[in-house]
Amino acid sequence: MIVDVALFASLSGFHTHEGQGHTRQYDLASGTTIADVISLLGLPDQPRIVFVGGIHAEETSELHAGERLAIFPPVAGG
């Protein structure tokens, strides 16, 4: 199944495919979870914000064909 994966800010360098921009398409096995993608990409074990289709999602959530997964590092401001 094809899923769009968008990595933002400091995470954007973790894409395994060539290309431009922060979004890449990945061909994933059926039943793949967000946590599986995080592991596949080798993202650091740190807090992150995760959305699927623009809605907050848990890392245990299963992905489906055509979805867009977006992962952000935590943002601080003041």
N, C-alpha and C positions, 0 to 999 in steps of 0.2 A: 504494500500500500504506500502511496506517496503522501508525505506530510511535509508542509513548509515549516521550517524551524528558523526563528529569528532570535539572534543573540545580540544584546545591546551592551554598549559601553565597554568595559574591560573584558566582557565575555566574548565579544565578536571575533577575537583571534582564535577561538577554539573550534571553529568550523573545520571539518576534515576535507571538504570539497573545495576545489578551486572556484573562483568567481568573484564578483564584485557585490558590494552591499552587505547588509547584515542578515539577509534572508537566503537560505539555501533549501533545496528540496532533497529529502532523503527517502529512499525506498526501504521501508521498515516491514518487519514481519507482523502479521496479524497478532494482536494481543500485546504489542509493545506498550509499555507504560512510559510516563514522563521520566521516572527514575531511570529506566533503561536508556533513554536518550541522553540523559545527564551523564550516565556512566560511559556510554559509547563515545561521547564527545570529550570525556576526561575533564569535565568542569570541576573546579576546586570545591572542596567540601566547606562551603560557607553559606551564609544566608542568601536567599534569592527570592525573587518574586516571579511567579509563573502564571501565565494566562493561556487558555485555549479558546480560540475564537473570541477573544476580547473579554472573557470571563475568568475570574480567578479560579485556579485549579490546584488540587493536591497532587503531589508528585507520584502518588499511587494510582492516579487516574490513567485509564487505558486510552490510547489514541486511536483515531479512526481515519480512514482514507479521506483526503481532502481537507483535513483540519490544519489550522495554523497554530503552532506552539510558539510562544514568545517568552523569553527568559531574560530578566533584568537583574543586575546586582542591586543590593540595597542602596537607597539614595538618602543622603544626609544633607541637611541644610541648616541655615541659621540666620 
